[in-house]
Amino acid sequence: MVAAEGVSASEFAGVAAPFLAAMTEGLAGYAATVDARDYAGAGQQSLHFTGTALVTLLRASADQGVPTDVLDPVHALVARQIAAGHGDLGTARIFEELRSTR
């Protein structure tokens, strides 16, 4: 999407790197949430929020002619979780659908 706006990959990387570094610092806490299966804890981004954000990204991608092949299955997963009544729970709840049943 950034290329459609004239931003180079190198320029985007310079902007995205600090954000990604901040996100990776939170992985241990995210993993603890998934391990505990506690998706109602304080400070979690809800599936409703994530669903809305994905719809916005999908629309923006389509408007710029960018394929949505990667985002479509993520959006479908979040939508299924919301439809199952989990919309107020944290987005980490999606891992329950991805867990092995063995």
PyMOL CGO cylinders between C-alpha atoms (Angstrom):
from pymol import cmd
from pymol.cgo import CYLINDER

trace = [
    CYLINDER, 0.00, 0.00, 0.00, 2.80, 2.42, 0.73, 0.3, 1, 1, 1, 1, 1, 1,
    CYLINDER, 2.80, 2.42, 0.73, 4.25, 1.97, -2.76, 0.3, 1, 1, 1, 1, 1, 1,
    CYLINDER, 4.25, 1.97, -2.76, 0.90, 3.05, -4.20, 0.3, 1, 1, 1, 1, 1, 1,
    CYLINDER, 0.90, 3.05, -4.20, 1.43, 6.33, -2.31, 0.3, 1, 1, 1, 1, 1, 1,
    CYLINDER, 1.43, 6.33, -2.31, 4.98, 6.78, -3.62, 0.3, 1, 1, 1, 1, 1, 1,
    CYLINDER, 4.98, 6.78, -3.62, 6.77, 5.64, -0.47, 0.3, 1, 1, 1, 1, 1, 1,
    CYLINDER, 6.77, 5.64, -0.47, 9.77, 3.38, -1.01, 0.3, 1, 1, 1, 1, 1, 1,
    CYLINDER, 9.77, 3.38, -1.01, 10.22, 0.14, 0.89, 0.3, 1, 1, 1, 1, 1, 1,
    CYLINDER, 10.22, 0.14, 0.89, 13.37, 1.58, 2.49, 0.3, 1, 1, 1, 1, 1, 1,
    CYLINDER, 13.37, 1.58, 2.49, 11.56, 4.68, 3.67, 0.3, 1, 1, 1, 1, 1, 1,
    CYLINDER, 11.56, 4.68, 3.67, 8.71, 2.59, 5.07, 0.3, 1, 1, 1, 1, 1, 1,
    CYLINDER, 8.71, 2.59, 5.07, 11.16, 0.28, 6.85, 0.3, 1, 1, 1, 1, 1, 1,
    CYLINDER, 11.16, 0.28, 6.85, 12.63, 3.28, 8.66, 0.3, 1, 1, 1, 1, 1, 1,
    CYLINDER, 12.63, 3.28, 8.66, 9.19, 4.24, 9.92, 0.3, 1, 1, 1, 1, 1, 1,
    CYLINDER, 9.19, 4.24, 9.92, 7.97, 0.72, 10.65, 0.3, 1, 1, 1, 1, 1, 1,
    CYLINDER, 7.97, 0.72, 10.65, 11.06, -0.59, 12.48, 0.3, 1, 1, 1, 1, 1, 1,
    CYLINDER, 11.06, -0.59, 12.48, 10.43, 1.25, 15.79, 0.3, 1, 1, 1, 1, 1, 1,
    CYLINDER, 10.43, 1.25, 15.79, 6.78, 0.14, 15.77, 0.3, 1, 1, 1, 1, 1, 1,
    CYLINDER, 6.78, 0.14, 15.77, 7.73, -3.48, 15.11, 0.3, 1, 1, 1, 1, 1, 1,
    CYLINDER, 7.73, -3.48, 15.11, 10.40, -3.36, 17.81, 0.3, 1, 1, 1, 1, 1, 1,
    CYLINDER, 10.40, -3.36, 17.81, 7.80, -2.13, 20.30, 0.3, 1, 1, 1, 1, 1, 1,
    CYLINDER, 7.80, -2.13, 20.30, 5.42, -4.90, 19.25, 0.3, 1, 1, 1, 1, 1, 1,
    CYLINDER, 5.42, -4.90, 19.25, 8.04, -7.65, 19.64, 0.3, 1, 1, 1, 1, 1, 1,
    CYLINDER, 8.04, -7.65, 19.64, 8.81, -6.44, 23.16, 0.3, 1, 1, 1, 1, 1, 1,
    CYLINDER, 8.81, -6.44, 23.16, 5.23, -7.38, 24.05, 0.3, 1, 1, 1, 1, 1, 1,
    CYLINDER, 5.23, -7.38, 24.05, 5.39, -10.93, 22.65, 0.3, 1, 1, 1, 1, 1, 1,
    CYLINDER, 5.39, -10.93, 22.65, 6.15, -12.56, 26.01, 0.3, 1, 1, 1, 1, 1, 1,
    CYLINDER, 6.15, -12.56, 26.01, 3.06, -10.98, 27.56, 0.3, 1, 1, 1, 1, 1, 1,
    CYLINDER, 3.06, -10.98, 27.56, 0.98, -11.94, 24.54, 0.3, 1, 1, 1, 1, 1, 1,
    CYLINDER, 0.98, -11.94, 24.54, 2.24, -15.52, 24.80, 0.3, 1, 1, 1, 1, 1, 1,
    CYLINDER, 2.24, -15.52, 24.80, 1.36, -15.61, 28.50, 0.3, 1, 1, 1, 1, 1, 1,
    CYLINDER, 1.36, -15.61, 28.50, -2.18, -14.51, 27.62, 0.3, 1, 1, 1, 1, 1, 1,
    CYLINDER, -2.18, -14.51, 27.62, -2.48, -17.29, 25.03, 0.3, 1, 1, 1, 1, 1, 1,
    CYLINDER, -2.48, -17.29, 25.03, -1.03, -19.89, 27.42, 0.3, 1, 1, 1, 1, 1, 1,
    CYLINDER, -1.03, -19.89, 27.42, -3.43, -18.83, 30.19, 0.3, 1, 1, 1, 1, 1, 1,
    CYLINDER, -3.43, -18.83, 30.19, -6.34, -18.58, 27.74, 0.3, 1, 1, 1, 1, 1, 1,
    CYLINDER, -6.34, -18.58, 27.74, -7.33, -15.38, 29.55, 0.3, 1, 1, 1, 1, 1, 1,
    CYLINDER, -7.33, -15.38, 29.55, -8.69, -13.14, 26.81, 0.3, 1, 1, 1, 1, 1, 1,
    CYLINDER, -8.69, -13.14, 26.81, -10.79, -10.94, 29.09, 0.3, 1, 1, 1, 1, 1, 1,
    CYLINDER, -10.79, -10.94, 29.09, -7.85, -9.39, 30.93, 0.3, 1, 1, 1, 1, 1, 1,
    CYLINDER, -7.85, -9.39, 30.93, -7.30, -5.65, 31.14, 0.3, 1, 1, 1, 1, 1, 1,
    CYLINDER, -7.30, -5.65, 31.14, -5.52, -3.82, 28.34, 0.3, 1, 1, 1, 1, 1, 1,
    CYLINDER, -5.52, -3.82, 28.34, -6.30, -6.24, 25.55, 0.3, 1, 1, 1, 1, 1, 1,
    CYLINDER, -6.30, -6.24, 25.55, -7.40, -5.04, 22.12, 0.3, 1, 1, 1, 1, 1, 1,
    CYLINDER, -7.40, -5.04, 22.12, -10.84, -6.52, 21.45, 0.3, 1, 1, 1, 1, 1, 1,
    CYLINDER, -10.84, -6.52, 21.45, -11.80, -8.62, 18.47, 0.3, 1, 1, 1, 1, 1, 1,
    CYLINDER, -11.80, -8.62, 18.47, -14.39, -5.92, 17.63, 0.3, 1, 1, 1, 1, 1, 1,
    CYLINDER, -14.39, -5.92, 17.63, -11.59, -3.35, 17.41, 0.3, 1, 1, 1, 1, 1, 1,
    CYLINDER, -11.59, -3.35, 17.41, -9.43, -5.66, 15.30, 0.3, 1, 1, 1, 1, 1, 1,
    CYLINDER, -9.43, -5.66, 15.30, -12.35, -6.49, 13.02, 0.3, 1, 1, 1, 1, 1, 1,
    CYLINDER, -12.35, -6.49, 13.02, -12.99, -2.80, 12.40, 0.3, 1, 1, 1, 1, 1, 1,
    CYLINDER, -12.99, -2.80, 12.40, -9.31, -2.15, 11.75, 0.3, 1, 1, 1, 1, 1, 1,
    CYLINDER, -9.31, -2.15, 11.75, -9.15, -5.03, 9.26, 0.3, 1, 1, 1, 1, 1, 1,
    CYLINDER, -9.15, -5.03, 9.26, -12.23, -3.77, 7.39, 0.3, 1, 1, 1, 1, 1, 1,
    CYLINDER, -12.23, -3.77, 7.39, -10.53, -0.38, 7.10, 0.3, 1, 1, 1, 1, 1, 1,
    CYLINDER, -10.53, -0.38, 7.10, -7.30, -1.95, 5.83, 0.3, 1, 1, 1, 1, 1, 1,
    CYLINDER, -7.30, -1.95, 5.83, -9.21, -4.12, 3.35, 0.3, 1, 1, 1, 1, 1, 1,
    CYLINDER, -9.21, -4.12, 3.35, -11.11, -1.11, 2.02, 0.3, 1, 1, 1, 1, 1, 1,
    CYLINDER, -11.11, -1.11, 2.02, -7.96, 1.01, 1.72, 0.3, 1, 1, 1, 1, 1, 1,
    CYLINDER, -7.96, 1.01, 1.72, -6.16, -1.84, -0.04, 0.3, 1, 1, 1, 1, 1, 1,
    CYLINDER, -6.16, -1.84, -0.04, -9.00, -2.32, -2.50, 0.3, 1, 1, 1, 1, 1, 1,
    CYLINDER, -9.00, -2.32, -2.50, -9.19, 1.43, -3.13, 0.3, 1, 1, 1, 1, 1, 1,
    CYLINDER, -9.19, 1.43, -3.13, -5.49, 1.41, -4.07, 0.3, 1, 1, 1, 1, 1, 1,
    CYLINDER, -5.49, 1.41, -4.07, -5.73, -1.74, -6.16, 0.3, 1, 1, 1, 1, 1, 1,
    CYLINDER, -5.73, -1.74, -6.16, -3.62, -3.74, -3.70, 0.3, 1, 1, 1, 1, 1, 1,
    CYLINDER, -3.62, -3.74, -3.70, -4.52, -7.45, -3.40, 0.3, 1, 1, 1, 1, 1, 1,
    CYLINDER, -4.52, -7.45, -3.40, -6.06, -8.48, -0.09, 0.3, 1, 1, 1, 1, 1, 1,
    CYLINDER, -6.06, -8.48, -0.09, -5.04, -12.15, -0.27, 0.3, 1, 1, 1, 1, 1, 1,
    CYLINDER, -5.04, -12.15, -0.27, -3.11, -11.99, 3.01, 0.3, 1, 1, 1, 1, 1, 1,
    CYLINDER, -3.11, -11.99, 3.01, -5.65, -9.98, 4.98, 0.3, 1, 1, 1, 1, 1, 1,
    CYLINDER, -5.65, -9.98, 4.98, -8.77, -11.86, 3.82, 0.3, 1, 1, 1, 1, 1, 1,
    CYLINDER, -8.77, -11.86, 3.82, -8.19, -15.04, 5.86, 0.3, 1, 1, 1, 1, 1, 1,
    CYLINDER, -8.19, -15.04, 5.86, -7.22, -13.03, 8.95, 0.3, 1, 1, 1, 1, 1, 1,
    CYLINDER, -7.22, -13.03, 8.95, -10.40, -11.00, 8.62, 0.3, 1, 1, 1, 1, 1, 1,
    CYLINDER, -10.40, -11.00, 8.62, -12.44, -14.20, 8.18, 0.3, 1, 1, 1, 1, 1, 1,
    CYLINDER, -12.44, -14.20, 8.18, -10.88, -15.67, 11.32, 0.3, 1, 1, 1, 1, 1, 1,
    CYLINDER, -10.88, -15.67, 11.32, -11.67, -12.55, 13.35, 0.3, 1, 1, 1, 1, 1, 1,
    CYLINDER, -11.67, -12.55, 13.35, -15.21, -12.41, 11.92, 0.3, 1, 1, 1, 1, 1, 1,
    CYLINDER, -15.21, -12.41, 11.92, -15.82, -16.04, 12.94, 0.3, 1, 1, 1, 1, 1, 1,
    CYLINDER, -15.82, -16.04, 12.94, -14.67, -15.28, 16.47, 0.3, 1, 1, 1, 1, 1, 1,
    CYLINDER, -14.67, -15.28, 16.47, -16.99, -12.28, 16.66, 0.3, 1, 1, 1, 1, 1, 1,
    CYLINDER, -16.99, -12.28, 16.66, -19.91, -14.28, 15.24, 0.3, 1, 1, 1, 1, 1, 1,
    CYLINDER, -19.91, -14.28, 15.24, -19.27, -16.93, 17.90, 0.3, 1, 1, 1, 1, 1, 1,
    CYLINDER, -19.27, -16.93, 17.90, -19.82, -14.28, 20.59, 0.3, 1, 1, 1, 1, 1, 1,
    CYLINDER, -19.82, -14.28, 20.59, -16.20, -13.47, 21.45, 0.3, 1, 1, 1, 1, 1, 1,
    CYLINDER, -16.20, -13.47, 21.45, -16.08, -9.91, 20.08, 0.3, 1, 1, 1, 1, 1, 1,
    CYLINDER, -16.08, -9.91, 20.08, -15.47, -8.27, 23.46, 0.3, 1, 1, 1, 1, 1, 1,
    CYLINDER, -15.47, -8.27, 23.46, -12.51, -10.54, 24.21, 0.3, 1, 1, 1, 1, 1, 1,
    CYLINDER, -12.51, -10.54, 24.21, -8.91, -9.84, 23.28, 0.3, 1, 1, 1, 1, 1, 1,
    CYLINDER, -8.91, -9.84, 23.28, -7.66, -10.46, 19.77, 0.3, 1, 1, 1, 1, 1, 1,
    CYLINDER, -7.66, -10.46, 19.77, -5.33, -13.16, 21.09, 0.3, 1, 1, 1, 1, 1, 1,
    CYLINDER, -5.33, -13.16, 21.09, -8.53, -15.24, 21.30, 0.3, 1, 1, 1, 1, 1, 1,
    CYLINDER, -8.53, -15.24, 21.30, -8.00, -16.13, 17.63, 0.3, 1, 1, 1, 1, 1, 1,
    CYLINDER, -8.00, -16.13, 17.63, -5.41, -18.69, 18.74, 0.3, 1, 1, 1, 1, 1, 1,
    CYLINDER, -5.41, -18.69, 18.74, -8.19, -20.80, 20.22, 0.3, 1, 1, 1, 1, 1, 1,
    CYLINDER, -8.19, -20.80, 20.22, -9.44, -21.42, 16.68, 0.3, 1, 1, 1, 1, 1, 1,
    CYLINDER, -9.44, -21.42, 16.68, -5.93, -22.24, 15.52, 0.3, 1, 1, 1, 1, 1, 1,
    CYLINDER, -5.93, -22.24, 15.52, -5.12, -24.72, 18.30, 0.3, 1, 1, 1, 1, 1, 1,
    CYLINDER, -5.12, -24.72, 18.30, -4.80, -28.38, 17.43, 0.3, 1, 1, 1, 1, 1, 1,
    CYLINDER, -4.80, -28.38, 17.43, -7.66, -30.55, 18.64, 0.3, 1, 1, 1, 1, 1, 1,
    CYLINDER, -7.66, -30.55, 18.64, -5.28, -33.45, 19.30, 0.3, 1, 1, 1, 1, 1, 1,
]
cmd.load_cgo(trace, "trace")
